[in-house]
Amino acid sequence: MTTLRPVALPDQDATAYARWFACLADPTRVRLLHAVATGPGEITVGALSEAIGVSQPTCSHHLRKLADTGFVRLRREGTTTLVSVNRACCTGLPHAADAVMGTVVTGPRRSAAPPTDVTVRAMTDDDWTDVRHVYAEGIATRDATFETETPSRRALDAKWLPGHRWVAEVDGRVAGWAAATPVSPRTCYAGVAETSVYVAADARGRGVGTALVHRQVAAADAAGLWTLQTAIFPENRASIALHHAAGFRTVGVRERIARHHGVWRDTVLLERRAPSSPACGEGC
């Protein structure tokens, strides 16, 4: 079995995040920060106290706490104090929550070598039945794809890149597959592909995904693909960890990107860049 080693959050980050979250443990500060962050620009203490329904002394007290932590900036203009949000917090605070919950990683992560009892080879025409069966098992989890029905062989064959289709075998049977799809027909994106990795239900936890991604990344680098990207449901923690271990980084969370079984779902967008990327071609 291949085990992804848990990653300890760096002490410096953990200390900073704990300080941020402690500051926001008071609901008045949360309301104040929201009012400042969603405002059009600088706002006076008086306007803020009126907006959230607290006295000016109480408002000033909590604003000082927010300023000490770095969430807001205070600027004096005569006898008036103007408050504005620290724009770095608009991305830093969401990032902190994502880092703590494991949606993003803040440091390098390494996985063990692919297991020796998993064989990865190029997909052949004889594998289509097994590949579609594994795909169906992934769809059944409701956390692997927006697809609700297994695509046809013709549809998959038409979109997947030749030379970037792999199956993993355990004990002589197909236990998973991986494939890559071009993201655009434009020449400048010729080296950018979206990846998919699926593991059979009874083969999960055996390192099949690790073996597939390892081969997928190596083949992409050898073929001159300079960017691999993938979109994963935030609930699919195992897949996010698998890709982080393979050198993918989190680009961001795409909120309410599409509906799935009638429910709006988010996806985490991850990408991996080749060690050396060629210059963009013509055609952009």
C-alpha positions, 0 to 999 in steps of 0.5 A, a space after each residue: 500500500 502507498 500512503 500519502 504522508 500527512 503534512 504539518 502546517 508550518 509553525 509560522 503559518 499556524 501561529 499567524 492563522 491562530 491569531 487571525 481566527 482568535 481576532 475574529 472570534 467576536 461576532 462584532 468584529 466579524 460584522 465590522 470587517 464585513 462592512 469595511 470589506 464590502 464597502 466602496 472605500 474608506 468609511 468613518 468610524 461613525 458610519 460604521 457604528 451606525 451601520 452595525 448598531 453599536 456605540 462609537 467607543 465599542 466600534 473603535 475598540 473592535 476596530 483597533 483589534 482588527 487593525 492590530 491583527 492587520 485586517 483593517 487600516 486606520 487613517 486620521 484626517 483631522 479629527 476623523 478616523 477613516 477605516 479601510 480594509 487591508 486588501 491583502 486579507 481579501 485573499 489571505 484570510 480565505 487562503 488561511 481557511 483553505 490551508 487549515 482544511 487542506 484544500 491548499 498546501 503551503 509547503 512541499 509534499 512528497 509521496 512514496 514511490 509508486 507501489 511495485 504491485 501496480 502495473 501502469 501501461 498504455 490503454 488499448 482498445 480491449 480496455 474500454 469496457 473496464 475503463 467505462 466500468 471504473 468511470 461509472 463507479 466514480 460517477 456513483 460516488 457523486 464526488 468525482 465528476 459532474 457527469 451523471 452518466 458514463 460517456 460513450 466510448 466514441 465520446 471519450 476516444 474523440 476527446 482524449 489525447 492519444 499517447 496520454 491514456 493509461 490503465 493500471 493493473 493489479 493482479 492482472 485486471 484493470 484497477 484504474 485509468 488516467 487520461 488527458 484532454 486538450 483544454 483548447 484548439 488554439 496553438 498557444 495552448 497546445 501544451 496544456 491538458 486537463 487530466 482525469 484519474 479514476 480508481 476502481 472501488 475495490 482498489 482504492 487505498 492501494 496506491 493505484 492513483 499514485 501509480 497512474 499520476 506518476 506515469 501521467 506526469 512523466 509522460 506529459 513532461 516527456 511529450 512537452 506538455 508544459 501544464 497539466 490542470 484538473 478540477 476536483 470537488 473540495 469534498 474529494 480530499 483523497 484526490 486533492 492530496 494525491 495531486 498535491 503529492 504529484 506536484 500540483 498546486 492549488 490555483 483557487 476554488 471556483 465557487 458554484 461553478 456548475 450544478 450537479 444533481 440539482 445542487 450548485 457545486 464548487 471545484 478546486 482548480 489545480 495545476 502542475 507546470 513542467 520543470 521547464 516550459 517552452 515559449 508560447 507558440 503562435 496563434 494566441 
